[in-house]
Amino acid sequence: METREHVVAPKKPTLTPKAIIHQNFGNRACYVVEEVKELPQTECPGLSIPQMGPCLYRCTLQLPELSVVSGTFKKKKDAEQSAAEIAIEKVSLSSNHCVNY
């Protein structure tokens, strides 16, 4: 009997926005994540018990010639990815570009 071997090419991993920034800027990219506490809107303005809303995160990404701020997210990682995505759009980077060190 003949056996056939099927060779499957490994899939190229999809890079996240943060990975693309790291690939292009390395340690020159600085992520600063801050907690954003939003006060919920209450129906009763005379309510004396302060209520805290959920803790959200905002990320500022500082690159050598650019600084961007993400929106607010429930997870730190999401805020970092969003900031990286915004930076990629602003500098028109793509994963096909070569590394600029």
C-alpha positions in Angstrom: 0.0 0.0 0.0 1.0 3.5 -0.7 0.9 6.2 2.0 0.5 9.8 1.1 1.8 12.5 3.3 0.0 15.8 3.3 2.2 18.7 4.1 0.2 21.6 5.6 2.0 24.9 5.6 1.8 26.6 9.0 -0.4 29.6 9.1 1.3 32.9 9.4 0.3 34.4 12.8 -1.8 37.6 12.6 0.0 40.4 14.4 -1.9 42.5 16.8 -1.7 46.3 16.6 0.6 46.3 19.7 2.9 43.7 18.1 3.1 45.8 14.9 4.1 48.9 17.0 6.7 46.8 18.8 8.0 45.5 15.6 8.5 49.0 14.2 9.4 51.0 17.3 10.7 48.5 19.9 11.5 50.0 23.3 10.9 53.5 21.9 7.1 52.9 22.3 5.8 53.8 25.7 2.4 52.7 26.9 0.9 54.6 29.9 -2.3 53.1 31.2 -4.5 55.1 33.6 -7.6 54.3 35.5 -10.7 56.3 34.6 -13.4 56.4 37.2 -16.7 57.4 35.8 -19.5 58.4 38.1 -22.8 56.8 37.1 -25.8 59.1 36.4 -28.4 58.5 39.1 -32.1 59.2 38.8 -32.1 60.8 42.2 -29.8 63.9 42.5 -30.4 64.1 46.3 -29.0 60.6 46.9 -26.3 61.0 49.6 -24.6 57.6 49.0 -21.9 58.0 46.5 -21.9 55.3 43.9 -18.9 54.4 41.9 -19.2 53.3 38.3 -17.1 50.5 36.8 -13.3 51.0 36.7 -12.3 51.8 33.1 -8.9 52.2 31.5 -7.4 54.7 29.0 -4.0 54.3 27.4 -1.6 56.9 26.1 0.9 55.6 23.6 4.0 57.7 23.2 6.1 57.2 20.1 9.1 59.3 19.0 7.1 61.7 16.9 3.5 61.0 17.9 1.3 60.5 21.0 -2.2 59.0 20.9 -4.8 58.4 23.5 -7.3 55.5 23.3 -10.9 55.5 24.3 -12.0 54.0 27.6 -12.2 50.2 28.0 -12.9 47.6 30.8 -9.6 45.9 30.2 -6.1 47.3 30.2 -5.1 45.2 27.2 -8.0 46.5 25.1 -7.0 50.1 25.9 -3.4 49.3 24.8 -4.5 47.6 21.6 -6.8 50.5 20.8 -4.0 53.1 21.3 -1.7 51.0 19.1 -4.4 50.7 16.4 -4.9 54.5 16.4 -1.1 55.0 16.1 -0.9 52.6 13.2 -3.7 54.5 11.4 -1.9 57.8 12.0 1.5 56.7 10.8 0.1 54.3 8.1 2.1 51.3 9.3 1.4 47.8 8.2 2.8 44.5 9.0 4.4 44.4 5.5 6.8 47.3 6.2 10.4 46.6 7.3 11.6 47.3 10.8 12.7 50.9 11.4 15.4 50.8 14.1 
